Amino acid sequence: MSRICGFRGHDCLKIGVGMMTRGEVALIVSQKGLAEGIISSVYFTSVILLIIVSSISTPLILKFLYSKDRKTSGDTPGKAAA
């Protein structure tokens, strides 16, 4: 989707990783499925684990991606542009 909007390369990756944490949506949908008997409690547990892992890993991955960009552009925090 980000390519359709004109983003390229590394920026598409950042957008995709940033959208990875959608835990509240997955939690609501899985709760409704559990309540209606569509999914079993085994799958509900897997969804909860997925939400926890993605919620923890997304900021870490984004920090890595943005620090990688900073290193390649030569920008350092605290330095004013001339």
C-alpha positions in Angstrom: 0.0 0.0 0.0 2.8 2.4 0.8 4.2 1.9 -2.7 0.9 3.0 -4.2 1.2 6.2 -2.1 4.6 6.9 -3.6 7.0 5.6 -1.0 10.0 3.6 -2.0 12.5 1.1 -0.6 13.4 1.5 3.1 10.5 3.9 3.7 8.0 1.1 2.7 9.6 -1.2 5.3 9.3 1.4 8.0 5.6 1.9 7.3 5.0 -1.8 7.2 6.7 -2.4 10.5 5.0 0.6 12.1 1.6 -0.9 11.1 2.6 -4.3 12.6 1.2 -3.6 16.0 -2.5 -3.8 15.7 -3.1 -5.7 18.9 -6.3 -4.0 19.9 -8.0 -5.0 16.6 -6.8 -8.6 16.9 -7.9 -8.8 20.5 -11.4 -7.5 19.8 -11.9 -9.8 16.9 -10.6 -12.9 18.7 -12.7 -12.1 21.8 -15.8 -11.9 19.6 -14.8 -15.2 17.9 -14.3 -16.9 21.2 -17.6 -15.6 22.5 -19.5 -16.8 19.5 -17.7 -20.2 19.5 -16.0 -19.6 16.2 -12.5 -20.1 17.6 -11.3 -22.3 20.5 -9.4 -21.1 23.6 -6.2 -22.6 22.2 -6.3 -20.2 19.2 -7.2 -17.3 21.5 -4.1 -18.0 23.6 -2.0 -17.9 20.4 -3.5 -14.5 19.4 -2.7 -13.1 22.9 0.9 -14.3 22.5 1.1 -12.7 19.0 -0.2 -9.4 20.4 2.4 -9.4 23.2 5.3 -10.3 20.9 4.4 -7.8 18.2 3.8 -5.0 20.8 7.3 -5.5 22.2 9.1 -6.1 19.0 7.7 -3.3 16.8 9.3 -0.4 18.7 12.6 -2.3 18.8 12.6 -2.9 15.1 11.6 0.7 14.3 14.4 2.0 16.5 16.9 -0.2 14.5 15.5 1.0 11.2 15.6 4.6 12.1 19.1 4.4 13.6 20.3 2.7 10.5 19.1 5.7 8.5 20.7 8.1 10.8 24.1 6.3 10.4 23.9 6.3 6.6 22.9 10.0 6.3 25.7 11.1 8.6 23.3 13.0 11.0 24.2 12.9 14.6 21.8 13.9 17.4 22.5 17.3 19.0 24.3 18.7 15.9 22.8 21.6 14.2 22.7 21.7 10.4 25.0 24.2 8.9 
